[in-house]
Amino acid sequence: MPTFGNGRRVAIVAGVRTPFARSGTALKDYTAIDLGRFAVGELVQRSNLDGSAVDLLVFGTVVQSVLAPNLAREVALLPHFPKTLQAYTVSRACASANQAITDAADQIALGHAHVAIAGGSESLTQVPILHSRGMSDILVAASKAKSMSQRVTTLARVRPRDFVPITPAITEPSTGESMGQSADKMAKLNGISREAQDRFAVRSHTQAARGLEDGRLTAEIVPVPMPPAYDRMLDTDNGVRRDSTYEQLAALKPVFDRQYGSVTAGNASPLTDGASAVLLMSEERAKALGYTPLAFIRSYAYAAVDPGEQLLQAPVLAAPIALERAGLSLKDIDLVEMHEAFAAQVLSNVQGLASSTWAARAGRSTPVGEVNQDTLNVMGGSLSIGHPFGATGGRVLTTLCNELQRRGGQFGMLTVCAAGGMGHAMIVERP
């Protein structure tokens, strides 16, 4: 079996997440730090883990707090852990939790750690709102004033336009295009119809609703107390529409390209608040502590494409590398979990994996192959469950490992697309 660096196998022992809630709704009063603490604290409790055994905590996030930029360290200051626990924060857009997980896995494989917690957190409700550059310059100058009169004179330079705030952008700095515009472009380039997108979105909601109702998804969720009275618990995702129909989605108007586009609010993932956390150990340490791994990380890969081309298609280049490193092919894979940023993106990725053109771009003579729809996102995905940017990777990995175990499968593959034209793929193996 392929292994990391010095031959140590990295075990995925457990994973949890908070409910995923549409931004501005049930979790709006919690910061990303709060949400991360809910997930990590519950992971420790459910695993019956001695916090002093943890060597490293790595967390991903996308919209960084200007007040607490090292989110991971704030999470690591939970009373479950010694204050000496090493912790750092990473960011790789929508694959930030994946980056956290592979960073932690690398440290274990190298022998620098035995037990690590990795994941991610995002509050897309509580995003930082910045002053304009003009206002910032005036405030800095006023803070340096040597007298009250100088301060008043400086502040008198403020004009109405200086009060216009700057919010975090969701456009690509290199192209000026939003993710939605890029998804619309991908749909056109790859011939992905509006009907196919809407039907895939309905499938996502239907599958996710089934996973919540039968307890498979619910088992992964950490109930969170609801403010202001904190006398109720949120224990389910609030974006899953159990009664979603194709007719309802087909009636929605395009959001980005209003005349010729096909991406709507119904076939795109919503802005979401939430957190996820995964417990990783070396195989030896898991055995010594009495844990039975859910799965082992067999391989992973990252890749990138030109953001101006097909922004969310890079998983098509990462997947063949991960499969090759694992010594496997797609026919060996029992389950596939693919992050659903947009229905157009998922269908484009699926099409790309079967494409000779994309195979050649990946330096392969043959395509990865056709993804079996019966094994793809069997409990829905981000279109229905939601997409807290920094947390999604942990959710995808946890769901994949749990469902692989329930079905008795051996190998699973996950893929995640990310802003900047980046993509990730990982292969896991059930023991």
C-alpha positions in Angstrom: 0.0 0.0 0.0 1.3 3.5 -0.9 2.3 5.5 2.3 3.5 8.9 3.1 7.1 9.9 3.7 8.6 7.4 6.1 5.9 4.8 5.7 3.5 5.8 8.5 -0.1 5.4 7.7 -2.5 8.2 8.8 -5.8 7.1 10.2 -9.0 9.1 10.1 -10.5 8.2 13.5 -13.6 10.4 13.8 -15.3 13.5 12.4 -18.0 15.9 13.4 -19.5 19.1 12.3 -21.9 21.8 13.5 -25.3 22.1 11.7 -24.8 24.1 8.5 -27.1 27.1 8.5 -27.7 29.7 5.8 -25.9 32.9 6.7 -27.9 35.4 8.6 -30.1 32.8 10.1 -29.8 30.3 13.0 -26.0 30.6 13.6 -25.7 34.3 12.9 -24.7 35.2 16.5 -21.7 32.9 16.5 -18.3 33.8 15.3 -16.1 31.4 13.3 -14.2 30.8 16.6 -17.3 29.9 18.4 -18.4 27.4 15.7 -14.9 25.9 15.6 -15.0 25.4 19.4 -18.4 23.7 19.2 -17.0 21.2 16.6 -13.7 20.5 18.3 -15.1 20.3 21.8 -17.7 17.7 20.7 -15.1 15.8 18.7 -13.0 15.4 21.9 -16.0 14.4 23.9 -17.4 11.8 21.4 -14.0 10.3 20.9 -13.3 10.1 24.7 -10.0 11.7 23.9 -7.5 13.0 26.4 -6.8 16.5 25.2 -3.2 16.2 26.3 -2.6 13.5 23.7 -3.2 16.0 20.9 0.0 17.3 19.3 -1.3 19.7 16.7 -4.5 21.5 15.7 -4.8 22.9 12.2 -7.9 24.8 11.0 -8.9 26.4 7.7 -10.9 29.5 7.1 -11.4 31.9 4.2 -12.7 35.2 5.5 -10.1 35.9 8.2 -11.0 37.9 11.3 -8.9 41.0 11.6 -9.2 40.7 15.4 -8.2 37.0 15.7 -6.4 36.0 12.5 -5.1 32.7 13.9 -8.5 31.0 14.3 -6.9 27.7 15.1 -5.0 29.0 18.1 -8.2 30.5 19.6 -10.0 27.1 19.1 -7.0 25.3 20.7 -7.4 27.4 23.8 -10.5 25.3 24.8 -10.2 23.9 28.3 -9.9 20.4 26.8 -6.3 21.0 25.8 -3.1 22.2 27.5 -2.3 25.8 26.6 0.9 24.6 25.0 -0.9 22.9 22.1 0.5 24.0 18.8 -2.1 25.4 16.4 -2.1 27.3 13.1 -4.6 28.5 10.5 -4.5 27.8 6.7 -6.4 29.1 3.8 -7.0 27.5 0.3 -10.4 29.0 -0.5 -13.1 26.4 -0.5 -10.5 23.6 0.1 -9.2 25.2 3.3 -10.3 22.4 5.6 -8.8 19.9 3.1 -5.5 21.9 3.4 -5.7 21.7 7.1 -6.3 18.0 7.0 -3.4 17.2 4.6 -1.1 19.5 6.6 -1.9 17.6 9.7 -1.6 14.3 7.9 1.8 15.3 6.6 3.0 16.1 10.1 1.9 12.7 11.3 3.5 10.9 8.4 6.8 12.7 9.0 6.7 11.7 12.6 6.4 15.2 13.9 3.0 14.4 15.5 1.1 11.4 16.5 -2.4 12.8 17.1 -3.9 15.9 15.3 -7.2 17.6 15.0 -7.9 19.4 11.7 -10.9 21.0 10.1 -12.3 24.5 9.4 -14.8 27.1 10.3 -16.6 29.9 8.6 -19.1 32.6 9.6 -20.3 34.2 6.4 -22.7 36.2 8.5 -20.0 37.9 10.5 -17.7 39.1 7.8 -15.4 42.0 8.5 -16.6 45.3 7.0 -13.7 47.7 6.2 -13.4 51.4 5.9 -12.6 53.0 2.6 -9.0 53.8 1.9 -9.7 57.5 2.3 -11.3 57.0 5.7 -8.4 54.7 6.8 -5.8 57.3 5.8 -7.7 60.0 7.8 -8.1 57.9 10.9 -4.4 56.9 10.9 -3.4 60.6 10.4 -5.7 61.6 13.3 -4.2 59.0 15.6 -0.8 60.5 15.0 -1.9 64.1 15.6 0.1 65.8 18.4 -2.8 68.0 19.6 -6.5 68.1 19.8 -6.7 70.9 17.3 -4.6 68.9 14.8 -6.9 65.9 15.4 -10.0 67.9 14.8 -8.6 69.5 11.6 -7.6 66.1 10.3 -11.1 64.6 11.0 -12.7 67.5 9.3 -11.4 66.2 6.0 -13.9 63.3 6.2 -16.4 63.4 3.3 -19.6 61.4 2.8 -18.0 59.1 0.3 -15.5 58.1 3.0 -18.3 56.4 4.9 -19.0 53.9 2.1 -17.9 50.5 3.5 -15.9 47.8 1.7 -17.1 44.3 2.1 -15.1 41.1 1.3 -15.3 40.4 -2.4 -16.3 37.0 -3.9 -14.9 37.8 -7.3 -11.6 36.6 -8.6 -8.9 39.3 -8.2 -7.2 38.2 -11.4 -10.4 38.2 -13.6 -13.0 40.2 -11.9 -15.5 37.4 -12.4 -17.6 36.0 -9.5 -17.8 32.2 -9.0 -21.3 32.3 -10.3 -20.2 34.0 -13.5 -17.5 31.4 -13.8 -20.0 28.6 -13.3 -22.2 30.1 -16.0 -19.3 30.1 -18.3 -18.5 26.5 -17.5 -22.1 25.5 -18.2 -21.9 27.1 -21.7 -18.4 25.7 -22.6 -19.3 22.2 -21.5 -22.9 22.1 -22.8 -24.5 21.7 -19.3 -28.2 22.4 -19.7 -30.3 24.3 -17.3 -32.5 21.3 -16.9 -29.6 19.0 -16.0 -28.4 21.5 -13.3 -31.9 21.9 -11.8 -32.4 18.1 -11.7 -29.0 17.6 -10.1 -29.9 20.2 -7.4 -33.2 18.4 -6.7 -31.3 15.2 -6.3 -29.0 16.9 -3.8 -31.9 18.0 -1.7 -33.6 14.7 -1.9 -30.5 12.7 -0.9 -29.6 15.1 1.9 -33.2 15.0 3.3 -33.1 11.2 3.3 -29.7 11.3 5.1 -31.1 13.6 7.8 -34.3 11.6 8.2 -32.7 8.2 8.6 -30.0 9.6 10.9 -26.9 9.1 8.8 -26.2 12.8 8.4 -27.6 13.7 11.7 -25.1 11.4 13.5 -22.3 13.7 12.3 -23.9 16.9 13.6 -23.1 18.6 16.9 -26.2 20.2 18.3 -25.7 24.0 18.9 -27.6 26.0 21.5 -29.8 28.7 19.9 -29.5 32.3 21.2 -30.8 34.5 22.7 -32.3 32.2 25.4 -30.1 29.2 24.6 -33.0 26.9 25.6 -33.3 25.3 22.1 -30.8 23.3 20.1 -30.2 23.5 16.4 -29.4 19.9 15.4 -30.0 19.8 11.7 -29.0 21.8 8.5 -31.5 24.5 7.7 -30.9 24.7 4.0 -32.1 21.3 3.0 -35.5 21.6 1.3 -37.2 18.3 1.8 -40.1 19.2 -0.6 -37.9 20.6 -3.4 -39.2 19.8 -6.9 -37.8 20.3 -10.4 -40.7 22.5 -11.3 -39.9 24.9 -8.4 -36.2 25.2 -9.4 -37.1 25.6 -13.1 -39.2 28.6 -12.3 -36.2 30.5 -10.8 -34.5 33.2 -12.9 -30.7 33.2 -13.6 -28.8 35.3 -11.2 -25.5 36.1 -12.8 -26.1 36.2 -16.6 -29.7 37.2 -16.5 -30.2 36.9 -20.3 -28.3 33.8 -21.3 -27.2 32.2 -18.0 -28.4 29.0 -16.3 -27.0 29.4 -12.8 -29.8 30.3 -10.3 -30.1 30.5 -6.5 -31.6 27.0 -6.7 -28.7 25.2 -8.4 -25.9 27.1 -6.5 -24.7 26.5 -3.0 -25.9 29.1 -0.5 -23.7 31.2 1.7 -23.5 29.3 5.0 -22.2 29.4 8.6 -20.6 26.2 10.1 -17.6 24.3 11.3 -16.1 20.8 11.0 -13.4 18.8 12.7 -11.6 15.6 12.1 -9.4 13.5 14.4 -6.3 12.1 12.8 -3.7 9.7 14.3 -0.8 7.6 13.2 -1.8 4.0 12.8 0.5 3.0 15.7 -0.9 5.6 18.1 -4.5 4.8 17.2 -3.9 1.1 18.0 -2.1 2.0 21.2 -5.0 4.2 22.3 -7.6 1.6 21.4 -9.2 3.4 18.5 -10.5 1.7 15.4 -9.9 3.9 12.3 -12.8 4.8 10.0 -10.3 4.9 7.2 -6.7 5.6 6.2 -5.6 8.4 3.9 -4.1 6.6 1.0 -3.2 9.6 -1.2 -4.1 13.1 -2.1 -3.2 15.7 -4.7 -3.8 19.4 -5.5 -3.9 21.0 -8.9 -4.7 24.4 -10.5 -6.1 25.8 -13.8 -6.1 29.3 -15.3 -8.8 31.2 -13.3 -9.9 32.9 -16.5 -10.7 29.6 -18.2 -12.8 27.2 -16.2 -12.3 28.3 -12.6 -13.8 25.3 -10.9 -12.4 22.5 -13.1 -9.1 21.8 -11.3 -10.4 18.7 -9.5 -10.3 17.0 -12.9 -6.5 17.5 -12.9 -6.1 16.5 -9.2 -8.1 13.3 -9.3 -5.8 11.3 -11.7 -2.8 12.3 -9.7 -4.4 11.1 -6.5 -5.5 7.9 -8.1 -2.0 7.2 -9.5 -0.4 7.9 -6.2 -2.8 5.4 -4.6 -2.1 2.8 -7.3 -5.8 2.7 -8.1 -8.2 3.5 -10.9 -11.7 4.9 -10.8 -13.2 1.4 -11.2 -11.7 0.6 -7.8 -13.5 3.4 -6.1 -16.7 2.5 -4.2 -17.9 6.0 -3.3 -17.3 9.5 -4.7 -17.9 12.7 -2.7 -17.7 15.8 -4.8 -18.1 19.2 -3.4 -21.2 20.9 -5.0 -20.3 24.6 -5.4 -22.7 24.7 -8.3 -24.6 22.0 -10.2 -22.9 23.3 -13.3 -19.5 22.7 -11.7 -20.3 19.2 -10.5 -21.6 18.2 -13.9 -18.6 19.8 -15.6 -16.2 17.9 -13.3 -18.0 14.6 -14.0 -17.8 15.3 -17.7 -14.1 16.3 -17.5 -13.1 13.1 -15.7 -14.5 11.2 -18.7 -12.9 13.5 -21.2 -9.9 12.6 -23.4 -9.1 16.3 -23.8 -8.9 16.8 -20.0 -6.9 13.6 -19.7 -4.3 14.9 -22.1 -4.1 18.1 -20.1 -3.5 16.1 -17.0 -0.7 14.3 -18.9 -2.6 11.0 -19.1 -3.3 8.9 -22.2 -6.7 7.8 -21.0 -9.4 9.6 -19.0 -10.1 8.8 -15.4 -13.5 7.4 -16.5 -17.3 7.7 -16.0 -18.4 8.4 -12.4 -21.2 6.0 -11.4 -24.1 8.2 -10.4 -25.3 5.7 -7.9 -22.1 6.2 -5.9 -21.8 10.0 -6.2 -22.8 12.2 -3.3 -25.2 9.6 -2.0 -26.4 11.9 0.8 -26.5 15.1 -1.1 -23.9 17.8 -0.9 -23.2 21.5 -0.7 -26.1 22.5 -2.9 -28.5 21.4 -0.2 -26.5 21.0 3.0 -24.7 24.3 2.5 -21.1 25.5 2.1 -19.3 27.3 4.9 -16.1 27.9 2.8 -13.5 26.9 5.4 -15.5 23.9 6.8 -16.8 22.0 3.8 -13.7 19.8 3.3 -14.1 18.3 6.8 -17.8 17.6 6.2 -17.1 15.9 2.9 -14.3 13.7 4.3 -16.4 12.7 7.4 -19.4 11.8 5.3 -17.3 9.8 2.9 -15.6 7.7 5.6 -18.8 7.0 7.5 -20.8 6.0 4.5 -17.9 3.9 3.2 -17.9 2.0 6.5 -21.7 1.6 6.5 -21.7 0.1 3.0 -18.7 -2.1 3.5 -16.7 -0.5 0.7 -13.0 -0.3 0.5 -12.0 2.8 -1.4 -13.5 6.3 -1.5 -12.5 9.5 -3.4 -13.4 13.1 -2.6 -12.8 16.1 -4.8 -13.2 19.8 -3.9 -13.0 22.8 -6.3 -11.8 26.1 -4.9 -11.5 29.8 -5.9 -8.3 30.8 -7.7 -8.7 27.9 -10.1 -7.6 25.3 -7.5 -8.7 21.7 -6.9 -8.1 18.9 -4.5 -8.6 15.1 -4.5 -8.1 12.5 -1.8 -8.3 8.7 -1.8 -9.2 7.0 1.5 -9.2 3.3 2.3 -11.3 1.5 4.9 -9.3 -0.9 7.1 
